[in-house]
Amino acid sequence: MRIIRTIDYRDMSRKAANIISAQVILKPDSVLGLATGTTPLGTYGQLAAWCAKGDCDFSKVHTYNLDEYRGLTHEDPQSYHYFMRKNFFDKINIDIANTHVPDGSNPNADEACAEYDRMVEEAGYPDLQLLGIGRNGHIGFNEPDDVFSKGTHCVTLTPSTIEANSRLFEREEDVPRQAYTMGVQTIMRARSILVIANGEAKAQAVYDMCFGPVTPKVPASILQLHTNCVVVADEEALSLCP
Ligand code: F6R
């Protein structure tokens, strides 16, 4: 695990965007695993700006997002489908047919998850997986548990994740209680992993991910076993790390 310390959020976003851009330059038809949340917004914004200048070309890229709320249509402004279009896909020259997010509108969880696993496998798994990290160490929606999860599955969100995500909804009651998420085993199959984190609220999770025991109680800790994982985080998120 390599740790890159940045001065602030902007620096984190630019360095992460540089790594993703380099991946796409080296392999124009890269498969990218993508995340939603607040952390990657700056990274997506930077990539979109470079794309507008002609410095970054996503025309051959395929993407697979980590997760989606169960029960939301693709057009729902709270869905991750919508989030990705608004914050990234509509701002770059990607073919929207090459973008994939688990189908939260399919109430049949087994079917939706198996179909997503089949698609990710057929694509050959991501060349680069972008991850944020939850304050409880979750990656995707893989919450602290007794075992590491495997493929895409339906999860019931923990109260702390519902509370953390409620900032993006009008009321906490509006946050969906379940989500479909790629499993930890699938995430670990990516050929490279880029974790981004900023802010003091992530400091404990970042320390546990990088220096704590590898345990499903901190799902991100398994990334210590990945052979090509880079953490790009700001001073505050790394404040507990040596
Ligand atoms: C979302 C996802 C989540 C977030 C995490 C951090 O697709 O995978 O694991 O990365 O909850 O969220 P933010 O960036 O909002 O702090």
py3Dmol code that shows the C-alpha trace and the ligand (Angstrom):
import py3Dmol

protein = """\
ATOM      1  CA  MET A   1       0.000   0.000   0.000  1.00  0.00           C
ATOM      2  CA  ARG A   2       1.483   3.358  -1.023  1.00  0.00           C
ATOM      3  CA  ILE A   3       0.358   6.460   0.788  1.00  0.00           C
ATOM      4  CA  ILE A   4       0.480   9.852  -0.929  1.00  0.00           C
ATOM      5  CA  ARG A   5      -0.004  12.777   1.428  1.00  0.00           C
ATOM      6  CA  THR A   6      -1.615  15.879  -0.041  1.00  0.00           C
ATOM      7  CA  ILE A   7      -1.945  19.354   1.413  1.00  0.00           C
ATOM      8  CA  ASP A   8      -5.689  19.660   0.997  1.00  0.00           C
ATOM      9  CA  TYR A   9      -8.797  18.424  -0.823  1.00  0.00           C
ATOM     10  CA  ARG A  10      -7.916  20.223  -4.054  1.00  0.00           C
ATOM     11  CA  ASP A  11      -4.444  18.698  -4.106  1.00  0.00           C
ATOM     12  CA  MET A  12      -5.936  15.249  -3.352  1.00  0.00           C
ATOM     13  CA  SER A  13      -8.423  15.647  -6.211  1.00  0.00           C
ATOM     14  CA  ARG A  14      -5.781  16.731  -8.726  1.00  0.00           C
ATOM     15  CA  LYS A  15      -3.382  13.926  -7.799  1.00  0.00           C
ATOM     16  CA  ALA A  16      -6.165  11.335  -8.001  1.00  0.00           C
ATOM     17  CA  ALA A  17      -7.286  12.754 -11.353  1.00  0.00           C
ATOM     18  CA  ASN A  18      -3.689  12.544 -12.586  1.00  0.00           C
ATOM     19  CA  ILE A  19      -3.511   8.864 -11.683  1.00  0.00           C
ATOM     20  CA  ILE A  20      -6.820   8.111 -13.444  1.00  0.00           C
ATOM     21  CA  SER A  21      -5.797  10.199 -16.453  1.00  0.00           C
ATOM     22  CA  ALA A  22      -2.479   8.330 -16.699  1.00  0.00           C
ATOM     23  CA  GLN A  23      -4.375   5.029 -16.602  1.00  0.00           C
ATOM     24  CA  VAL A  24      -6.595   6.132 -19.499  1.00  0.00           C
ATOM     25  CA  ILE A  25      -3.636   7.489 -21.509  1.00  0.00           C
ATOM     26  CA  LEU A  26      -1.736   4.221 -21.068  1.00  0.00           C
ATOM     27  CA  LYS A  27      -4.811   2.106 -21.864  1.00  0.00           C
ATOM     28  CA  PRO A  28      -7.511   4.083 -23.717  1.00  0.00           C
ATOM     29  CA  ASP A  29     -10.042   1.238 -23.396  1.00  0.00           C
ATOM     30  CA  SER A  30      -9.538   0.929 -19.639  1.00  0.00           C
ATOM     31  CA  VAL A  31     -12.219  -0.513 -17.408  1.00  0.00           C
ATOM     32  CA  LEU A  32     -12.643   1.895 -14.485  1.00  0.00           C
ATOM     33  CA  GLY A  33     -14.413   1.042 -11.245  1.00  0.00           C
ATOM     34  CA  LEU A  34     -16.021   4.202  -9.888  1.00  0.00           C
ATOM     35  CA  ALA A  35     -17.444   5.489  -6.623  1.00  0.00           C
ATOM     36  CA  THR A  36     -20.018   8.086  -5.658  1.00  0.00           C
ATOM     37  CA  GLY A  37     -20.058  10.249  -2.522  1.00  0.00           C
ATOM     38  CA  THR A  38     -18.585  13.655  -1.756  1.00  0.00           C
ATOM     39  CA  THR A  39     -14.905  12.676  -1.862  1.00  0.00           C
ATOM     40  CA  PRO A  40     -14.591  12.012  -5.626  1.00  0.00           C
ATOM     41  CA  LEU A  41     -16.445  15.162  -6.730  1.00  0.00           C
ATOM     42  CA  GLY A  42     -13.219  17.178  -7.081  1.00  0.00           C
ATOM     43  CA  THR A  43     -11.529  14.340  -8.944  1.00  0.00           C
ATOM     44  CA  TYR A  44     -14.440  14.047 -11.382  1.00  0.00           C
ATOM     45  CA  GLY A  45     -14.487  17.829 -11.813  1.00  0.00           C
ATOM     46  CA  GLN A  46     -10.773  17.900 -12.639  1.00  0.00           C
ATOM     47  CA  LEU A  47     -11.074  15.034 -15.133  1.00  0.00           C
ATOM     48  CA  ALA A  48     -14.058  16.754 -16.786  1.00  0.00           C
ATOM     49  CA  ALA A  49     -12.025  19.970 -17.112  1.00  0.00           C
ATOM     50  CA  TRP A  50      -9.123  18.122 -18.739  1.00  0.00           C
ATOM     51  CA  CYS A  51     -11.548  16.281 -21.020  1.00  0.00           C
ATOM     52  CA  ALA A  52     -13.090  19.602 -22.141  1.00  0.00           C
ATOM     53  CA  LYS A  53      -9.581  20.821 -23.039  1.00  0.00           C
ATOM     54  CA  GLY A  54      -8.965  17.661 -25.052  1.00  0.00           C
ATOM     55  CA  ASP A  55      -6.351  16.400 -22.592  1.00  0.00           C
ATOM     56  CA  CYS A  56      -8.257  13.320 -21.499  1.00  0.00           C
ATOM     57  CA  ASP A  57     -10.231  10.967 -23.743  1.00  0.00           C
ATOM     58  CA  PHE A  58     -12.909   8.690 -22.291  1.00  0.00           C
ATOM     59  CA  SER A  59     -14.422   7.610 -25.618  1.00  0.00           C
ATOM     60  CA  LYS A  60     -13.226   4.007 -25.278  1.00  0.00           C
ATOM     61  CA  VAL A  61     -13.470   3.720 -21.483  1.00  0.00           C
ATOM     62  CA  HIS A  62     -15.965   1.391 -19.767  1.00  0.00           C
ATOM     63  CA  THR A  63     -17.043   2.067 -16.190  1.00  0.00           C
ATOM     64  CA  TYR A  64     -18.602   0.003 -13.414  1.00  0.00           C
ATOM     65  CA  ASN A  65     -19.854   1.753 -10.296  1.00  0.00           C
ATOM     66  CA  LEU A  66     -19.616   0.163  -6.897  1.00  0.00           C
ATOM     67  CA  ASP A  67     -23.148   0.540  -5.669  1.00  0.00           C
ATOM     68  CA  GLU A  68     -26.692   1.818  -5.934  1.00  0.00           C
ATOM     69  CA  TYR A  69     -29.603   2.279  -3.551  1.00  0.00           C
ATOM     70  CA  ARG A  70     -32.259  -0.408  -3.826  1.00  0.00           C
ATOM     71  CA  GLY A  71     -35.660   0.873  -4.870  1.00  0.00           C
ATOM     72  CA  LEU A  72     -34.663   4.055  -6.716  1.00  0.00           C
ATOM     73  CA  THR A  73     -35.244   4.510 -10.434  1.00  0.00           C
ATOM     74  CA  HIS A  74     -32.325   5.603 -12.621  1.00  0.00           C
ATOM     75  CA  GLU A  75     -33.940   9.044 -12.973  1.00  0.00           C
ATOM     76  CA  ASP A  76     -34.374   9.593  -9.226  1.00  0.00           C
ATOM     77  CA  PRO A  77     -32.149  12.572  -8.309  1.00  0.00           C
ATOM     78  CA  GLN A  78     -30.957  10.641  -5.224  1.00  0.00           C
ATOM     79  CA  SER A  79     -29.912   7.597  -7.248  1.00  0.00           C
ATOM     80  CA  TYR A  80     -26.275   6.930  -7.996  1.00  0.00           C
ATOM     81  CA  HIS A  81     -27.207   6.575 -11.690  1.00  0.00           C
ATOM     82  CA  TYR A  82     -28.308  10.209 -11.603  1.00  0.00           C
ATOM     83  CA  PHE A  83     -25.322  11.291  -9.479  1.00  0.00           C
ATOM     84  CA  MET A  84     -22.839   9.822 -11.944  1.00  0.00           C
ATOM     85  CA  ARG A  85     -24.486  11.396 -14.973  1.00  0.00           C
ATOM     86  CA  LYS A  86     -24.765  14.802 -13.335  1.00  0.00           C
ATOM     87  CA  ASN A  87     -21.292  14.911 -11.804  1.00  0.00           C
ATOM     88  CA  PHE A  88     -19.237  13.035 -14.360  1.00  0.00           C
ATOM     89  CA  PHE A  89     -20.660  11.151 -17.347  1.00  0.00           C
ATOM     90  CA  ASP A  90     -22.541  14.139 -18.829  1.00  0.00           C
ATOM     91  CA  LYS A  91     -19.344  16.211 -18.599  1.00  0.00           C
ATOM     92  CA  ILE A  92     -16.955  13.860 -20.381  1.00  0.00           C
ATOM     93  CA  ASN A  93     -16.884  12.233 -23.805  1.00  0.00           C
ATOM     94  CA  ILE A  94     -17.828   8.770 -22.560  1.00  0.00           C
ATOM     95  CA  ASP A  95     -20.360   6.630 -24.428  1.00  0.00           C
ATOM     96  CA  ILE A  96     -23.173   6.375 -21.860  1.00  0.00           C
ATOM     97  CA  ALA A  97     -23.802   2.787 -23.074  1.00  0.00           C
ATOM     98  CA  ASN A  98     -20.350   1.942 -21.676  1.00  0.00           C
ATOM     99  CA  THR A  99     -21.260   3.107 -18.162  1.00  0.00           C
ATOM    100  CA  HIS A 100     -22.708   0.679 -15.643  1.00  0.00           C
ATOM    101  CA  VAL A 101     -24.275   1.048 -12.204  1.00  0.00           C
ATOM    102  CA  PRO A 102     -26.082  -1.758 -10.329  1.00  0.00           C
ATOM    103  CA  ASP A 103     -29.791  -1.722 -11.188  1.00  0.00           C
ATOM    104  CA  GLY A 104     -31.429  -0.483  -7.995  1.00  0.00           C
ATOM    105  CA  SER A 105     -34.756  -0.275  -9.795  1.00  0.00           C
ATOM    106  CA  ASN A 106     -34.885  -4.082 -10.004  1.00  0.00           C
ATOM    107  CA  PRO A 107     -36.590  -5.225  -6.778  1.00  0.00           C
ATOM    108  CA  ASN A 108     -35.315  -8.764  -7.371  1.00  0.00           C
ATOM    109  CA  ALA A 109     -32.017  -8.496  -5.479  1.00  0.00           C
ATOM    110  CA  ASP A 110     -30.660 -11.910  -6.502  1.00  0.00           C
ATOM    111  CA  GLU A 111     -31.293 -11.199 -10.162  1.00  0.00           C
ATOM    112  CA  ALA A 112     -29.931  -7.627 -10.096  1.00  0.00           C
ATOM    113  CA  CYS A 113     -26.754  -8.659  -8.247  1.00  0.00           C
ATOM    114  CA  ALA A 114     -26.054 -11.778 -10.338  1.00  0.00           C
ATOM    115  CA  GLU A 115     -26.515  -9.751 -13.530  1.00  0.00           C
ATOM    116  CA  TYR A 116     -24.056  -7.104 -12.299  1.00  0.00           C
ATOM    117  CA  ASP A 117     -21.468  -9.733 -11.335  1.00  0.00           C
ATOM    118  CA  ARG A 118     -21.824 -11.283 -14.786  1.00  0.00           C
ATOM    119  CA  MET A 119     -21.225  -7.904 -16.467  1.00  0.00           C
ATOM    120  CA  VAL A 120     -18.191  -7.024 -14.329  1.00  0.00           C
ATOM    121  CA  GLU A 121     -16.687 -10.467 -14.928  1.00  0.00           C
ATOM    122  CA  GLU A 122     -17.322 -10.255 -18.672  1.00  0.00           C
ATOM    123  CA  ALA A 123     -15.563  -6.864 -18.719  1.00  0.00           C
ATOM    124  CA  GLY A 124     -12.522  -8.558 -17.133  1.00  0.00           C
ATOM    125  CA  TYR A 125     -12.733  -6.580 -13.829  1.00  0.00           C
ATOM    126  CA  PRO A 126     -11.487  -2.995 -13.447  1.00  0.00           C
ATOM    127  CA  ASP A 127      -7.987  -1.955 -14.477  1.00  0.00           C
ATOM    128  CA  LEU A 128      -8.325   0.731 -11.828  1.00  0.00           C
ATOM    129  CA  GLN A 129     -10.861   0.910  -9.006  1.00  0.00           C
ATOM    130  CA  LEU A 130     -11.505   4.286  -7.394  1.00  0.00           C
ATOM    131  CA  LEU A 131     -12.695   4.055  -3.774  1.00  0.00           C
ATOM    132  CA  GLY A 132     -13.809   6.422  -1.059  1.00  0.00           C
ATOM    133  CA  ILE A 133     -13.909   5.212   2.528  1.00  0.00           C
ATOM    134  CA  GLY A 134     -16.699   5.447   5.079  1.00  0.00           C
ATOM    135  CA  ARG A 135     -16.096   6.720   8.606  1.00  0.00           C
ATOM    136  CA  ASN A 136     -16.635   3.155   9.804  1.00  0.00           C
ATOM    137  CA  GLY A 137     -14.136   1.778   7.269  1.00  0.00           C
ATOM    138  CA  HIS A 138     -16.700   0.670   4.699  1.00  0.00           C
ATOM    139  CA  ILE A 139     -15.854   0.434   1.010  1.00  0.00           C
ATOM    140  CA  GLY A 140     -18.705   0.451  -1.465  1.00  0.00           C
ATOM    141  CA  PHE A 141     -21.563  -0.362   0.880  1.00  0.00           C
ATOM    142  CA  ASN A 142     -19.619  -3.214   2.475  1.00  0.00           C
ATOM    143  CA  GLU A 143     -20.229  -2.437   6.123  1.00  0.00           C
ATOM    144  CA  PRO A 144     -18.274  -3.809   9.123  1.00  0.00           C
ATOM    145  CA  ASP A 145     -19.155  -7.496   9.434  1.00  0.00           C
ATOM    146  CA  ASP A 146     -17.891 -10.876  10.664  1.00  0.00           C
ATOM    147  CA  VAL A 147     -16.774 -11.942   7.189  1.00  0.00           C
ATOM    148  CA  PHE A 148     -15.565 -10.254   4.021  1.00  0.00           C
ATOM    149  CA  SER A 149     -18.263 -10.211   1.354  1.00  0.00           C
ATOM    150  CA  LYS A 150     -17.733 -11.799  -2.043  1.00  0.00           C
ATOM    151  CA  GLY A 151     -19.775 -10.773  -5.092  1.00  0.00           C
ATOM    152  CA  THR A 152     -22.467  -8.137  -5.595  1.00  0.00           C
ATOM    153  CA  HIS A 153     -25.131  -8.413  -2.916  1.00  0.00           C
ATOM    154  CA  CYS A 154     -27.942  -6.580  -1.202  1.00  0.00           C
ATOM    155  CA  VAL A 155     -27.050  -4.900   2.097  1.00  0.00           C
ATOM    156  CA  THR A 156     -29.036  -3.238   4.838  1.00  0.00           C
ATOM    157  CA  LEU A 157     -27.281   0.019   5.684  1.00  0.00           C
ATOM    158  CA  THR A 158     -26.045   0.593   9.221  1.00  0.00           C
ATOM    159  CA  PRO A 159     -27.520   3.481  11.252  1.00  0.00           C
ATOM    160  CA  SER A 160     -24.171   5.333  11.011  1.00  0.00           C
ATOM    161  CA  THR A 161     -24.138   5.118   7.199  1.00  0.00           C
ATOM    162  CA  ILE A 162     -27.796   6.186   6.995  1.00  0.00           C
ATOM    163  CA  GLU A 163     -26.953   9.154   9.202  1.00  0.00           C
ATOM    164  CA  ALA A 164     -23.811  10.022   7.181  1.00  0.00           C
ATOM    165  CA  ASN A 165     -25.723   9.809   3.886  1.00  0.00           C
ATOM    166  CA  SER A 166     -28.720  11.771   5.162  1.00  0.00           C
ATOM    167  CA  ARG A 167     -26.864  15.030   4.432  1.00  0.00           C
ATOM    168  CA  LEU A 168     -27.648  14.411   0.768  1.00  0.00           C
ATOM    169  CA  PHE A 169     -31.372  13.893   1.417  1.00  0.00           C
ATOM    170  CA  GLU A 170     -34.012  16.292   2.696  1.00  0.00           C
ATOM    171  CA  ARG A 171     -34.874  14.082   5.657  1.00  0.00           C
ATOM    172  CA  GLU A 172     -33.136  11.085   7.240  1.00  0.00           C
ATOM    173  CA  GLU A 173     -36.318   9.010   6.664  1.00  0.00           C
ATOM    174  CA  ASP A 174     -35.794   9.494   2.916  1.00  0.00           C
ATOM    175  CA  VAL A 175     -32.447   7.645   2.867  1.00  0.00           C
ATOM    176  CA  PRO A 176     -33.069   4.186   1.377  1.00  0.00           C
ATOM    177  CA  ARG A 177     -32.404   1.415   3.893  1.00  0.00           C
ATOM    178  CA  GLN A 178     -30.908  -1.036   1.431  1.00  0.00           C
ATOM    179  CA  ALA A 179     -28.394  -0.979  -1.400  1.00  0.00           C
ATOM    180  CA  TYR A 180     -26.801  -3.287  -3.952  1.00  0.00           C
ATOM    181  CA  THR A 181     -23.016  -3.236  -3.700  1.00  0.00           C
ATOM    182  CA  MET A 182     -20.053  -4.912  -5.318  1.00  0.00           C
ATOM    183  CA  GLY A 183     -18.498  -7.286  -2.797  1.00  0.00           C
ATOM    184  CA  VAL A 184     -15.048  -6.993  -1.253  1.00  0.00           C
ATOM    185  CA  GLN A 185     -13.783  -9.987  -3.230  1.00  0.00           C
ATOM    186  CA  THR A 186     -14.804  -8.303  -6.491  1.00  0.00           C
ATOM    187  CA  ILE A 187     -13.177  -5.025  -5.446  1.00  0.00           C
ATOM    188  CA  MET A 188      -9.942  -6.915  -4.689  1.00  0.00           C
ATOM    189  CA  ARG A 189      -9.913  -8.306  -8.252  1.00  0.00           C
ATOM    190  CA  ALA A 190      -9.240  -4.840  -9.703  1.00  0.00           C
ATOM    191  CA  ARG A 191      -5.678  -4.683 -11.055  1.00  0.00           C
ATOM    192  CA  SER A 192      -5.044  -1.417  -9.264  1.00  0.00           C
ATOM    193  CA  ILE A 193      -6.878   0.432  -6.524  1.00  0.00           C
ATOM    194  CA  LEU A 194      -6.908   4.152  -5.754  1.00  0.00           C
ATOM    195  CA  VAL A 195      -8.400   5.161  -2.397  1.00  0.00           C
ATOM    196  CA  ILE A 196      -9.090   8.839  -1.788  1.00  0.00           C
ATOM    197  CA  ALA A 197      -9.897  10.394   1.578  1.00  0.00           C
ATOM    198  CA  ASN A 198     -10.023  13.870   3.052  1.00  0.00           C
ATOM    199  CA  GLY A 199     -10.938  15.506   6.313  1.00  0.00           C
ATOM    200  CA  GLU A 200     -10.559  14.722   9.987  1.00  0.00           C
ATOM    201  CA  ALA A 201     -13.745  12.645  10.092  1.00  0.00           C
ATOM    202  CA  LYS A 202     -11.931   9.971   8.051  1.00  0.00           C
ATOM    203  CA  ALA A 203      -8.712   9.943  10.119  1.00  0.00           C
ATOM    204  CA  GLN A 204      -9.537   6.868  12.245  1.00  0.00           C
ATOM    205  CA  ALA A 205     -10.846   4.897   9.269  1.00  0.00           C
ATOM    206  CA  VAL A 206      -7.736   5.770   7.223  1.00  0.00           C
ATOM    207  CA  TYR A 207      -5.444   4.734  10.083  1.00  0.00           C
ATOM    208  CA  ASP A 208      -7.326   1.442  10.532  1.00  0.00           C
ATOM    209  CA  MET A 209      -7.273   0.799   6.788  1.00  0.00           C
ATOM    210  CA  CYS A 210      -3.525   1.344   6.473  1.00  0.00           C
ATOM    211  CA  PHE A 211      -2.116   0.228   9.830  1.00  0.00           C
ATOM    212  CA  GLY A 212      -4.770  -1.740  11.720  1.00  0.00           C
ATOM    213  CA  PRO A 213      -5.319  -5.485  11.661  1.00  0.00           C
ATOM    214  CA  VAL A 214      -6.862  -6.901   8.490  1.00  0.00           C
ATOM    215  CA  THR A 215     -10.401  -7.621   9.625  1.00  0.00           C
ATOM    216  CA  PRO A 216     -13.932  -7.556   8.187  1.00  0.00           C
ATOM    217  CA  LYS A 217     -14.738  -5.222  11.109  1.00  0.00           C
ATOM    218  CA  VAL A 218     -12.891  -2.645   8.976  1.00  0.00           C
ATOM    219  CA  PRO A 219     -13.643  -3.743   5.403  1.00  0.00           C
ATOM    220  CA  ALA A 220     -11.063  -1.331   3.908  1.00  0.00           C
ATOM    221  CA  SER A 221      -8.279  -3.025   5.902  1.00  0.00           C
ATOM    222  CA  ILE A 222      -8.203  -5.864   3.340  1.00  0.00           C
ATOM    223  CA  LEU A 223      -6.682  -3.386   0.893  1.00  0.00           C
ATOM    224  CA  GLN A 224      -3.377  -3.907   2.763  1.00  0.00           C
ATOM    225  CA  LEU A 225      -3.270  -7.271   0.972  1.00  0.00           C
ATOM    226  CA  HIS A 226      -3.735  -5.798  -2.502  1.00  0.00           C
ATOM    227  CA  THR A 227      -0.482  -5.693  -4.453  1.00  0.00           C
ATOM    228  CA  ASN A 228      -1.199  -2.400  -6.225  1.00  0.00           C
ATOM    229  CA  CYS A 229      -3.111  -0.055  -3.934  1.00  0.00           C
ATOM    230  CA  VAL A 230      -2.454   3.672  -3.605  1.00  0.00           C
ATOM    231  CA  VAL A 231      -4.035   5.883  -0.943  1.00  0.00           C
ATOM    232  CA  VAL A 232      -4.179   9.587  -1.791  1.00  0.00           C
ATOM    233  CA  ALA A 233      -5.287  11.506   1.274  1.00  0.00           C
ATOM    234  CA  ASP A 234      -4.973  14.963   2.749  1.00  0.00           C
ATOM    235  CA  GLU A 235      -3.143  15.953   5.944  1.00  0.00           C
ATOM    236  CA  GLU A 236      -6.311  15.794   8.056  1.00  0.00           C
ATOM    237  CA  ALA A 237      -7.315  12.315   6.910  1.00  0.00           C
ATOM    238  CA  LEU A 238      -3.722  11.140   7.551  1.00  0.00           C
ATOM    239  CA  SER A 239      -3.394  12.947  10.883  1.00  0.00           C
ATOM    240  CA  LEU A 240      -3.364   9.704  12.908  1.00  0.00           C
ATOM    241  CA  CYS A 241      -0.948   7.929  10.556  1.00  0.00           C
ATOM    242  CA  PRO A 242       2.817   7.839  11.172  1.00  0.00           C
TER     243      PRO A 242
END
"""
ligand_1 = """\
16
F6R
C -20.107 5.252 -2.687
C -19.195 4.449 -1.881
C -18.995 4.742 -0.449
C -18.298 6.083 -0.231
C -18.063 6.350 1.247
C -17.468 7.714 1.485
O -20.156 4.755 -4.014
O -18.640 3.553 -2.411
O -18.227 3.716 0.120
O -17.086 6.089 -0.914
O -19.277 6.272 1.946
O -18.408 8.676 1.136
P -18.034 10.221 1.069
O -17.083 10.366 -0.070
O -19.339 10.912 0.781
O -17.444 10.573 2.374
"""
view = py3Dmol.view(width=600, height=400)
view.addModel(protein, "pdb")
view.setStyle({"model": 0}, {"cartoon": {"style": "trace"}})
view.addModel(ligand_1, "xyz")
view.setStyle({"model": 1}, {"stick": {}})
view.zoomTo()
view.show()
